[in-house]
Amino acid sequence: MKIIELESEKKDDWRWRKMIKNESDRDVQGYKVIEKEIGRSLSSKELEIIKKLEEKFPRSDFFFQVNDSEVAFHLNSLDLNAFKEYANHLIKEYELDVQTEKNIFFEIIKEIENIKSYGIKSGKRIYVDYNKEKKVQNRRSKILRRGAYFYALNNNFSEKVNELPEKFVNKIICGDSEHVLKQLPDNCIDIIFTSPPYNFGLDYDTSEDGIDWNRYFSKLFAVFKECIRVLKYGGRIIVNVQPLFSDYIPIHHIISNFFMDNKLIWKGEILWEKHNYNCKYTAWGSWKSPSNPYLKYTWEFLEIFCKGDLKKTGSRGNIDITGDEFKKWVYAKWDIAPERNMKEWGHPAMFPEELVRRVLKLFSYRKDIVLDPFNGVGTTTKVAKELGRRYVGIDISEEYCKKAEKRLEEITC
Ligand SMILES: C[S@@+](CC[C@H](N)C(=O)[O-])C[C@H]1O[C@@H](n2cnc3c(N)ncnc32)[C@H](O)[C@@H]1O
């Protein structure tokens, strides 16, 4: 800080710090600066608060500079929550105006919150030079050299969008998805969220579950091929699946390979942590022995694929996810309890509404068209309707389809 031109007794008085634009002094370099023109001098209460904030946090994190009409906040790193908490406490203690436009501290906090690029270290946001700490330098050029999603390049997907015919919009259709989907045009669906039968041997109303794996995958992939065809360019397909660990069948990997072989981009994977601890500890004969320990899983997977492009177009006005939801849900491990009302709906393998809510808000826009080709008793279509999406639900069981219709009728909004 440049204080050399001040009288000597004022040199150490923080209130007399001069603000000098284009400062070359080394103290000021290396900080991000938030400047606020306030058109007045700060009150003694505001100056006291600044002093206390500076005393509370390490000098290297930030410092203020003030003059007759401006405040500059020099920011290097910050535990933002702790800063906000302490600032709020002081604002109350000193009885400052709490209207944002009249409160310089709220204005500064708002600007700090608007800074979207920062690193994180030991719980602090690092606003300056955080790239230098990255383990991998020149990340972009390295990605270019390696080639991202190489398996999905040279696809022949058309970008032309087709309208879903009115007779399918907001409908539950009873039938075999492989055949029903053939009636839909190419590129007419925005997002597909589904949970296929896992072939564990469950008691579904009509379909066989627990058949030879080759037959199982060839039927599943026939449906998924149609799904890829009807999906719009930039559309997403998200498959909830549970591997059959007891038979050592990694269904989630086999399904992922299928989509990648068909040129979809694997966008990622969400662990749906169900905390269902009723799995067995060990196979007989391997208790406390390395001979064949049985691994326990309390979660399922959501595999996410994109057709042609990772970016999905949509109007900003149709985004309905909140900032808090976004921050929480991009962390790809979701703690959600399993569906508890399966008995009530008479279906052995429903997923919970919360799972659908998160998927649709995170990956689609309002008014988008949502498809579930294994719709069961209609959890996807119910939530889609509630969230202002359009939908098509297909299931082979008439009984399940009737229940899905009933759930839609019960929605009042
Ligand atoms: C895991 S369940 C989906 C449950 C659904 N997510 C819910 O919450 O209600 C799989 C569904 O696929 C249906 N199904 C099986 N084969 C089908 C096919 N070829 N076409 C359409 N639906 C099928 C079954 O009837 C079953 O309801």
The ligand as an SDF file (V2000), in Angstrom:
LIG
                    3D

 27 29  0  0  0  0  0  0  0  0999 V2000
  -38.0410  -50.8150  -13.1110 C   0  0  0  0  0  0  0  0  0  0  0  0
  -39.6500  -50.6880  -13.6780 S   0  0  0  0  0  0  0  0  0  0  0  0
  -39.8850  -48.9620  -13.8490 C   0  0  0  0  0  0  0  0  0  0  0  0
  -40.6140  -48.3500  -12.7000 C   0  0  0  0  0  0  0  0  0  0  0  0
  -40.8270  -46.8610  -12.8080 C   0  0  0  0  0  0  0  0  0  0  0  0
  -39.5760  -46.1350  -12.8050 N   0  0  0  0  0  0  0  0  0  0  0  0
  -41.7100  -46.3300  -11.6740 C   0  0  0  0  0  0  0  0  0  0  0  0
  -41.2150  -45.5800  -10.8000 O   0  0  0  0  0  0  0  0  0  0  0  0
  -42.8690  -46.7170  -11.6360 O   0  0  0  0  0  0  0  0  0  0  0  0
  -39.5490  -51.2970  -15.3250 C   0  0  0  0  0  0  0  0  0  0  0  0
  -40.8660  -51.2980  -16.0760 C   0  0  0  0  0  0  0  0  0  0  0  0
  -40.6200  -51.7320  -17.4180 O   0  0  0  0  0  0  0  0  0  0  0  0
  -41.8190  -52.3210  -17.9060 C   0  0  0  0  0  0  0  0  0  0  0  0
  -41.4320  -53.0650  -19.1390 N   0  0  0  0  0  0  0  0  0  0  0  0
  -40.7510  -54.2150  -19.2590 C   0  0  0  0  0  0  0  0  0  0  0  0
  -40.5610  -54.5100  -20.5760 N   0  0  0  0  0  0  0  0  0  0  0  0
  -41.1310  -53.5220  -21.2830 C   0  0  0  0  0  0  0  0  0  0  0  0
  -41.2280  -53.2320  -22.6710 C   0  0  0  0  0  0  0  0  0  0  0  0
  -40.7190  -54.0510  -23.5980 N   0  0  0  0  0  0  0  0  0  0  0  0
  -41.8540  -52.1140  -23.0480 N   0  0  0  0  0  0  0  0  0  0  0  0
  -42.3920  -51.2720  -22.1360 C   0  0  0  0  0  0  0  0  0  0  0  0
  -42.3300  -51.4910  -20.8100 N   0  0  0  0  0  0  0  0  0  0  0  0
  -41.6870  -52.5960  -20.3880 C   0  0  0  0  0  0  0  0  0  0  0  0
  -42.2980  -53.1540  -16.7420 C   0  0  0  0  0  0  0  0  0  0  0  0
  -43.6840  -53.4020  -16.8220 O   0  0  0  0  0  0  0  0  0  0  0  0
  -41.9250  -52.2610  -15.5370 C   0  0  0  0  0  0  0  0  0  0  0  0
  -43.0300  -51.5160  -15.1040 O   0  0  0  0  0  0  0  0  0  0  0  0
  1  2  1  0
  2  3  1  0
  2 10  1  0
  3  4  1  0
  4  5  1  0
  5  6  1  0
  5  7  1  0
  7  8  2  0
  7  9  1  0
 10 11  1  0
 11 12  1  0
 11 26  1  0
 12 13  1  0
 13 14  1  0
 13 24  1  0
 14 15  1  0
 14 23  1  0
 15 16  2  0
 16 17  1  0
 17 18  1  0
 17 23  2  0
 18 19  1  0
 18 20  2  0
 20 21  1  0
 21 22  2  0
 22 23  1  0
 24 25  1  0
 24 26  1  0
 26 27  1  0
M  CHG  2   2   1   9  -1
M  END
$$$$
